[in-house]
């Protein structure tokens, strides 16, 4: 979130410049689009952004389970380890 706010990201693909976000299995891409849409032309305050994240995004264990199901269903493949 800080990267998107600081760099004024306009499209989700720009987030790939932050540690290659969204370039693996594809699970996070819809979340990245929602984040960029929320940031818009005038980013929310850190407190507003935190509240929005808590309301819109699953807990980390739920997120991990969703990613696992995404990969298991053949919709994506995580990058291979170096």
C-alpha positions as CSV (number, residue, x, y, z in Angstrom):
1,X,0.0,0.0,0.0
2,X,2.8,2.4,0.8
3,X,4.4,1.7,-2.5
4,X,1.2,2.6,-4.4
5,X,0.7,5.7,-2.3
6,X,4.2,7.0,-2.5
7,X,4.7,6.3,-6.2
8,X,1.2,7.4,-7.2
9,X,0.5,4.1,-9.0
10,X,-2.2,4.6,-11.7
11,X,-2.5,1.0,-13.0
12,X,-2.1,-2.3,-11.2
13,X,0.7,-3.5,-13.4
14,X,2.9,-0.8,-12.0
15,X,2.9,-2.7,-8.7
16,X,5.2,-5.3,-10.3
17,X,8.0,-2.8,-9.8
18,X,7.6,-3.5,-6.1
19,X,9.3,-6.8,-5.5
20,X,7.6,-8.3,-8.7
21,X,4.1,-8.1,-7.2
22,X,1.5,-9.8,-9.3
23,X,4.0,-11.6,-11.6
24,X,3.6,-15.1,-10.2
25,X,0.4,-17.2,-10.1
26,X,-2.0,-14.3,-10.7
27,X,-4.0,-14.8,-7.4
28,X,-3.3,-11.2,-6.2
29,X,-4.0,-9.3,-9.4
30,X,-7.7,-8.6,-8.6
31,X,-6.7,-7.4,-5.2
32,X,-4.0,-5.1,-6.8
33,X,-6.6,-3.7,-9.2
34,X,-9.0,-2.9,-6.3
35,X,-6.2,-1.2,-4.3
36,X,-5.2,1.0,-7.3
37,X,-8.8,1.9,-7.9
38,X,-9.2,2.8,-4.2
39,X,-6.1,5.0,-4.2
40,X,-7.5,7.0,-7.1
41,X,-6.3,10.5,-7.8
42,X,-6.3,11.5,-4.1
43,X,-5.0,8.7,-1.8
44,X,-6.9,8.2,1.4
45,X,-5.3,9.0,4.8
46,X,-3.3,6.1,6.3
47,X,-6.1,5.6,8.9
48,X,-8.8,5.5,6.2
49,X,-6.8,3.1,4.1
50,X,-6.2,0.8,7.1
51,X,-10.0,0.7,7.8
52,X,-10.7,0.0,4.1
53,X,-8.2,-2.8,4.0
54,X,-9.7,-4.4,7.2
55,X,-13.2,-4.3,5.6
56,X,-12.2,-5.4,2.1
57,X,-9.5,-7.9,2.5
58,X,-9.4,-11.4,4.1
59,X,-7.2,-12.3,7.0
60,X,-3.8,-13.7,6.0
61,X,-4.8,-17.3,6.6
62,X,-7.9,-16.9,4.4
63,X,-5.9,-15.2,1.7
64,X,-3.4,-18.0,1.8
65,X,-6.1,-20.6,1.5
66,X,-7.7,-18.8,-1.4
67,X,-4.3,-18.7,-3.2
68,X,-3.8,-22.3,-2.6
69,X,-7.2,-23.2,-4.1
70,X,-6.5,-20.9,-7.1
71,X,-3.3,-22.7,-7.8
72,X,-4.8,-26.2,-7.2
73,X,-7.6,-25.5,-9.7
74,X,-5.0,-24.8,-12.4
75,X,-5.7,-21.1,-12.7
76,X,-2.1,-20.2,-11.8
77,X,1.3,-21.5,-11.0
78,X,3.7,-19.9,-8.5
79,X,7.1,-18.9,-9.7
80,X,9.8,-21.6,-9.3
81,X,12.3,-21.1,-6.5
82,X,15.7,-19.8,-7.5
